């Protein structure tokens, strides 16, 4: 089964199986990820953000299958949820900083007498720090 992610001007990175470093995408050129099973080289890992369509894709390849998660990102997410934007240093990407939107959900916690507490829900890639 192949997955199709539309061609767009993505910001982020893609790491192929035959490369020693990920390719950094700055959003200036169109890119279309190839997620066809059985093809080499294959994408080992990618974090892609399409600011125009406000979509974020997290791609991982393990046990012979692609695992892709797509998130809808609100407009101006970095301003609206400033407290929930976390920055991570990159590895082998010329010191680029990766921006993620930390999402939370409320759950009842038996260890807190049934009161609601916040737990991590998702970590959504929202681009490179400029």
C-alpha positions in Angstrom: 0.0 0.0 0.0 1.4 3.4 -1.0 0.6 6.7 0.6 0.3 9.9 -1.3 1.3 13.3 0.2 0.8 16.1 -2.2 3.7 18.1 -3.7 4.1 21.4 -1.8 6.7 23.8 -0.5 7.5 22.1 2.7 9.6 23.3 5.5 11.4 20.7 7.6 13.6 17.7 6.9 13.6 14.3 5.1 16.1 11.6 5.9 16.6 8.9 3.2 17.9 5.4 3.9 21.0 5.9 1.7 22.1 9.2 3.2 24.2 10.0 6.2 22.4 13.3 6.9 18.9 14.6 6.5 18.0 17.0 3.7 16.8 20.3 5.1 13.8 21.9 3.3 13.3 25.6 3.7 10.0 25.9 1.9 11.5 27.7 -1.2 11.1 24.7 -3.5 8.4 22.2 -4.1 8.9 18.7 -2.7 6.9 15.5 -3.1 7.7 12.6 -0.7 7.7 9.2 -2.3 6.1 6.7 0.1 5.9 3.7 -2.3 6.6 0.5 -0.5 9.5 -1.6 -1.7 11.3 1.3 -3.3 14.9 2.3 -2.5 16.1 4.6 -1.2 13.2 5.0 1.2 12.3 7.7 3.7 13.5 6.7 7.2 12.1 9.8 8.9 10.6 13.2 7.9 9.0 16.1 9.6 7.2 18.3 7.0 5.2 21.5 7.4 3.1 23.1 4.7 2.4 26.7 5.9 0.1 27.4 2.9 -2.2 24.4 3.6 -1.5 24.5 7.3 -0.7 20.8 7.5 2.1 19.0 9.4 3.3 15.5 8.5 5.3 13.2 10.6 6.7 10.2 8.6 8.5 7.2 10.1 9.5 3.9 8.5 9.9 0.9 10.7 9.2 -2.9 10.4 8.8 -2.5 6.6 5.9 0.0 6.8 5.4 3.8 6.6 3.7 5.3 9.6 2.4 8.8 8.7 0.5 11.2 10.9 -1.1 14.3 9.5 -2.1 17.2 11.7 -4.2 20.3 10.8 -2.4 23.3 12.2 -4.3 26.5 13.2 -3.3 29.8 11.5 -0.7 31.7 13.5 -0.1 28.7 15.8 3.3 30.1 17.0 1.6 33.4 18.2 -1.6 31.9 19.5 0.0 29.0 21.5 3.3 30.7 22.2 3.6 29.0 25.6 3.2 25.6 24.0 5.8 26.0 21.2 8.9 24.1 22.1 12.3 24.4 20.3 14.6 21.4 19.8 18.1 21.5 18.5 18.7 19.4 15.4 21.2 16.6 14.7 23.3 16.8 11.6 21.3 19.7 10.2 23.7 22.7 10.5 22.3 23.7 13.9 18.8 24.4 12.6 16.2 24.7 15.4 13.0 22.6 15.0 9.7 24.1 16.3 7.0 21.8 17.7 3.5 22.6 19.0 3.0 20.6 22.2 -0.7 19.6 22.5 -2.2 18.6 25.8 -5.4 16.8 26.8 -7.2 16.6 30.1 -7.6 13.2 31.9 -8.8 12.2 35.3 -5.9 11.2 37.5 -6.6 8.6 40.2 -3.4 9.6 41.9 -4.8 13.1 42.3 -8.1 12.1 43.8 -9.8 12.0 40.4 -8.9 15.6 39.6 -8.2 16.4 36.0 -4.6 16.9 34.9 -2.9 17.7 31.6 -1.0 15.0 29.8 0.9 15.3 26.5 -1.4 14.5 23.5 0.8 15.2 20.5 4.0 16.9 19.4 3.3 18.6 16.1 6.1 19.9 13.8 5.5 23.6 12.8 8.6 24.5 11.0 12.2 25.7 11.4 13.1 28.6 13.7 14.0 31.6 11.6 
